[in-house]
Amino acid sequence: SGTTSYLCRRVSKINHSCSPRASVLECADGMIRVVTTRPLLAGEELSICYSEAALFQPLAQRQATLQRKWGFTCGCDRCTGKLSTEEAGLWGLLERA
């Protein structure tokens, strides 16, 4: 199918968010690295998006994708409308692109 799956003990413990604070990268040296999208605040949860495809989908599609593939309904700040106006606006632009 052209996809690769990994089981990484530490990475597998990172929770999902549709407005992730990190991304998982497969590097040329075969290592898996978690890279933050911006500096994290003290106490802020590190999160990744479980689905690259869902990341840029509107809410209903994201929820359907996550439910179908991972069996949960996302309750992140983006899905519950708790993002700042600025961050919500940026995600809205990406959804419409």
C-alpha positions as CSV (number, residue, x, y, z in Angstrom):
1,S,0.0,0.0,0.0
2,G,3.0,2.3,0.0
3,T,2.8,3.1,3.8
4,T,5.2,2.2,6.5
5,S,4.3,1.5,10.1
6,Y,6.6,1.6,13.1
7,L,6.2,0.6,16.7
8,C,8.3,3.0,18.8
9,R,7.9,2.6,22.5
10,R,8.3,6.2,23.4
11,V,6.6,7.8,20.4
12,S,3.6,5.5,20.8
13,K,2.9,7.2,24.2
14,I,2.4,10.7,22.6
15,N,-1.3,11.7,22.4
16,H,-3.1,12.9,19.3
17,S,-4.2,16.5,18.6
18,C,-5.6,18.0,15.4
19,S,-3.4,21.1,16.3
20,P,-0.2,19.2,17.1
21,R,2.8,20.6,18.8
22,A,5.2,18.1,17.2
23,S,5.7,15.9,14.2
24,V,7.3,12.5,13.9
25,L,10.0,12.3,11.2
26,E,11.7,9.3,9.7
27,C,15.3,10.3,9.1
28,A,17.7,9.1,6.5
29,D,19.8,7.3,9.2
30,G,16.7,5.1,10.0
31,M,16.0,6.9,13.3
32,I,12.6,8.3,14.2
33,R,12.6,11.8,15.7
34,V,10.0,13.9,17.3
35,V,10.4,17.6,16.4
36,T,8.3,20.4,18.0
37,T,6.5,22.9,15.8
38,R,7.4,25.7,18.2
39,P,8.9,26.0,21.7
40,L,6.6,24.4,24.3
41,L,5.5,26.2,27.4
42,A,6.3,24.6,30.8
43,G,3.7,21.9,31.5
44,E,2.3,22.0,27.9
45,E,1.5,18.5,26.5
46,L,3.5,17.2,23.6
47,S,1.1,16.0,20.9
48,I,1.2,14.7,17.3
49,C,-1.4,14.2,14.7
50,Y,-2.1,10.5,14.1
51,S,-3.2,11.1,10.5
52,E,-1.5,13.5,8.0
53,A,-4.6,13.3,5.8
54,A,-6.9,14.3,8.6
55,L,-4.7,17.2,9.7
56,F,-6.1,19.5,6.9
57,Q,-9.6,18.2,6.8
58,P,-12.7,20.0,8.1
59,L,-14.0,18.9,11.5
60,A,-16.5,16.3,10.4
61,Q,-14.1,14.6,8.0
62,R,-11.3,14.6,10.7
63,Q,-13.6,13.1,13.2
64,A,-14.8,10.4,10.8
65,T,-11.2,9.6,9.8
66,L,-10.0,9.3,13.4
67,Q,-13.0,7.2,14.4
68,R,-12.6,4.9,11.4
69,K,-8.8,4.4,11.7
70,W,-8.2,4.7,15.5
71,G,-11.6,4.3,17.1
72,F,-11.9,7.5,19.0
73,T,-13.6,10.9,18.8
74,C,-11.1,13.7,19.1
75,G,-11.6,16.2,21.9
76,C,-8.6,18.4,21.2
77,D,-8.8,22.2,21.4
78,R,-9.2,22.5,17.6
79,C,-12.1,20.0,17.5
80,T,-13.8,21.6,20.5
81,G,-13.4,25.2,19.3
82,K,-11.0,26.2,22.1
83,L,-8.1,27.5,19.9
84,S,-7.2,31.2,20.0
85,T,-8.9,33.2,17.2
86,E,-5.5,33.6,15.5
87,E,-4.7,29.8,15.5
88,A,-8.3,28.9,14.5
89,G,-8.0,31.3,11.6
90,L,-4.8,29.7,10.4
91,W,-6.2,26.2,10.6
92,G,-9.3,27.4,8.7
93,L,-7.0,28.7,5.9
94,L,-5.3,25.4,5.6
95,E,-8.6,23.4,5.6
96,R,-9.7,25.5,2.6
97,A,-6.5,25.3,0.7
